[in-house]
């Protein structure tokens, strides 16, 4: 019984490492941002392992892996530049849409694919709208790249319904608050420190997706 698990673990490890290498090269060549190679590769491996552990029986593993690895790129670039390129989100969405549709079709046929498309579209709109309201209330304290990121995250969270979109974004802000508190108390960062929100939003979305069972998807 241990053989299949060893093979699966090796596949996840090698797949995550390969994705990490691609992430580093893509960020440098396309966006001119140099990411820390070891950190990016380790992040991709960890993301792959956690998602495979939770969704290994679901066809949605493929789009969720792509989502997790895209999240590593988004987070890395945001940490380095405090910007989330719009074309990066567009490219990630262009990859996500066919993968989600294919996974839904495998799980439940054309009807499920149609439902998944609607759920992803509504989730994307909801995620964008929520972050847009925060952006309006923040009055310059939030970059609009984070608003666009909310739409991208909502596309995936929407597969679990509106409630998952809400909890995923709330989890992101909770993580951001925790990271900010650690920065102030432990690292003695001042009020003028520029904080990258993107990684926390990505982490919150991944956490919400991990805690939602595949069978609980609204599609």
Buried (B, 14 or more C-beta within 10 A) or exposed (E): EEEEEEEEBEEBEEBBBBBBBBBBEBBEEBBEBEBEBEBBBBBBBBBBBBBBEBBEEBBBBBBBBBBBBBBBBBBBBBBBBBBBBEEBBEBBBEBBBEBBBBBBBBBBEEEBBBBBBEBBBBBBBBBBBBBBEBBEEEEEEBBEBBBBBBBBBBBBBBBBBBEBBBBBBEBBBBBBEEBBEEBEEEEEBEEEEEEBBBBBBBBBBBBBBBBBEBEEBBB
